[in-house]
Amino acid sequence: LEGFLADITGLDAVTLQPAAGAHGELTGMLIMHAYHKNRGSARSKIIVPDTAHGTNPASAALCGYRPVPVKSNELGILSTEVITEIMDEDTAGIMVTNPNTLGLFEENIKEIAEAVHAKGGLVYCDGANMNAVMGIVDMGKMGVDIMHLNLHKTFSTPHGGGGPGSGPVCVRKRLEPFLPVPRVSEKGGIYSFSSDFPDSIGKIQAFYGNFSILIRAYCYILSMGKNLKKASQLAVLNANYIKEQLKDTFHLPYDRPCMHECVFTDKIQEENKVTTLHMAKRLMDYGFHPPTIYFPLVVHGAIMIEPTETESKEDIDSFIAALKEIAKEARDNPDLVREAPQNCKVKKLDETKAARHPCLAG
């Protein structure tokens, strides 16, 4: 599995130990910190774009770095000039999600990586959106040094319901000595665990990762083979199909080709005091699980739609038709949408109270 993930990302060495995406981020940042410390370079900052996942700055802060936020340009991606200007020798590197959380490919990533490397920094890629680029993009050739993957988002392992998740970390050869122990080694056809890596960041998981989840990802990759690329192509096709079908119905902040997900807003529907949350609740009446809402934070009232590669055109068309009907309702009968869901066994919940004062008793 380590070998498969290295091939898919274009990097050289992998640890399977991290138990979740954020755990993978933290592991990657610990590796970055260990690398700079080993070189006698005490750096204090890390560049984090405004389209990053919220755990990115948290992972950096846990490693003692001060996150430096950077705004995306008018195209929804990072500007090489901006990164070049703020990158200095006190900055450990950059954490970039590619494709980013707007569903857009960071097309300047190679030039950005060169600017970061010129100042001795490292490029960390949040690989949560790898489902868009498997077999299409070589992260190593784009200048990525460290990258985590979410097996629970890209490689068929459970997502939701508490997991368990898995966030393997892939690195370049020069960073391999810093990977967590134990490492799997092979000698004479015999595999064993080895902890003989003096520069390692140490142990980060009680056992060797979430083993049952790793097995599932391994089987998925074996069963898919070269069709991993097709999975990504279909995911991108489906997202762009939805985008084109709905862009005249909902506000599209970045009207350009997307990757595996597209992001709309509630700007048009807000004119009738119908919000993203109202429409998400109404979607339940049509038998659909609502998509991610109010993320990414750089878009007001965001509706993020990520169809993946598995949905049929018939299902996608039904979803599109439901959203178009909801938009019509928002215009002609806004109270109907604001009071949704109408047909569910459980209707409106006090979500704020549920988040702040959860009742966990059976």
HUTAVEN-V884567 format. One record per helix or strand of 3 or more residues. SS is the DSSP state (helix for helix, strand for strand). FROM is the first residue (numbers start at 0). TO is the last residue. Records with the same first field share a line. If there is no record, write none. Layout:
SS->FROM-TO  FROM-TO
//
This chain:
helix->1-8  20-37  54-61  79-85  108-117  129-131  150-153  172-177  210-223  226-245  268-271  275-284  312-331  333-337  350-355
strand->12-14  44-48  65-69  90-96  121-126  145-148  168-170  182-186  189-193  261-264  302-304
//
